[in-house]
Amino acid sequence: MKYYTITVNGNTYDVTVEEGAR
């Protein structure tokens, strides 16, 4: 599982990605 933070238009989102979940 990977997780990272992105910023869009000044808003911060915590994104979690489950690897192999397709």
C-alpha positions in Angstrom: 0.0 0.0 0.0 1.3 3.4 -0.9 0.3 6.8 0.5 1.1 10.3 -0.5 -0.2 13.9 -0.2 -1.1 16.1 -3.1 -2.1 19.8 -3.1 -4.7 21.1 -5.5 -5.8 24.7 -5.6 -4.5 25.2 -2.0 -6.4 22.1 -0.8 -4.4 19.2 0.7 -5.5 15.7 0.0 -4.2 12.5 1.6 -4.3 9.8 -1.0 -4.0 6.1 -0.3 -3.4 3.5 -3.1 -3.8 -0.2 -2.6 -1.3 -1.9 -4.8 -2.7 -4.8 -6.8 -6.3 -3.9 -6.2 -7.8 -3.9 -9.7 
